[in-house]
Amino acid sequence: MQPAGVDPRELDFAVLQHLRGYPDELRRFSNLIKQAHPQGRTAAEYFLSRPVAEQSFVAALCRLVLSGEDVVTVVEAAELLGSPPSELLRPDRAAALPPALWGEGRYRVWRRADVLGRQRGSA
């Protein structure tokens, strides 16, 4: 499942970066890193090897990162667009965003290029 030639720590670091602004999920994933790395696995692979809810935000991020998608969360999209995350949750602002790859509310994930394209299109 892990892309060939990619250091497992890089994959896990990518997932960790996406979890900024999601303290419970960040703590949970950080604990998984401690369990997975001594076994020579990524925490993302370890997490997905266990039963997880289909609607799990962390599972979605792990799948997307492992597949090589360049994604952003609500927190990251807000930074790219120069607004607070709460602004992206307003219905009028959410309608101006591209369709999310996954999720709803504060747990949405987009392709970075789609969000950047919207930013350029509205400038």
N, C-alpha and C positions, 0 to 999 in steps of 0.2 A: 504494500500500500504506500510505502514511503518512496518518494522520488529518488531514483538512483543518483548516487554521488552527493547527496545532500546530508549535511551533518544534522543528526536528530535534534541537537540543541537549537539549531537555527529554526527548525519547524516549530518547536515549542516556544521559542522566543517570539516568533511571529504571532502565535495564538495569544501569548501573554500581552503583546502590544495591543491587540484588539480588545482586550478585557479591561483596559483603562476606563474608569467610570462605572465599572460593574464589580464592586468590592466582593460580594459573595462568590461570584463566579471566578474572580481572580484568585481568591483564597483557595477555593476548591481545586482549581487547575494547578496552582503552585504546589499543593500537597501531592497531587498526582505525579508531578515531576520527580519528587523525592522517591516515590515508589517505582517509577518506570525506569529511570536512568540507570540504577544499579543492575537492572535486568537487560540493559542494552537496547531498550525500546524508547520510542518517543512517548511522551505523555499523551499526545493526541491519539496514537495507535492504541495505547493502553486503555484510554478512556473509551474508544470506540469498540474495543474487544469485549467490553462488558455490556450487559443489557442497559440501554439508555432510551429514554423517551424520545420519540420522533420529533417532538416539539422542543427539544433541549437546545438552548442557545449555544452552549459550549460544544455540543455535538455538531451542530451546524457549522460553527467556526472551524472545528477540527477537520470536518469533511472538506470544507472549501479550501482551507490552507493546504491540506494534503493533496488536493487535486490541482494545486497550483494557481487557483483563482487569486487575483489581487483585489481584495475586498476592503470595505470600510463599514464600521458600525455607525450608529446614530452619533456617538460622541466624536468619532473621527470625521464623519461627514460634516458635522457642525463646524469643526475646526477648519476644514477645507473651504466651507462657505462663509466663514467669518461670523458665525452666530452661535448663541448658546444652544445646547442640545434641546432644551425645552421649546425653543422656537420651531425646531423641526417636528415637534409633536403636535403643533397646532394644525387643525384640519386644512386650513387654507394653504399653509406652507407645505404640508405633507403632499398635497395634491400637485404641487409644482415640482416634486422630486420624481426621478425615474422610478419605475416599478422596482420594488425590492426583490433581490434574489431569494431572500428567505425572511420570514418573520413578520411581526407587526408591532406597533407601538414603539417602545424604547428598545426593543430587541430586534430591530430590522438590520439587514445586511445588504449592501449594494456592491456592485462592481465599482472600483475606484474610478475607472474611465467614464462610466455613466454619470457619476456625480460631478466629475471635473467637466464633462461635456455640458451638463446643465449650467454649471457655473459660468462657462464661457458663453453659453447661449443667452444668459440673462444679463451679461455685462454690457 
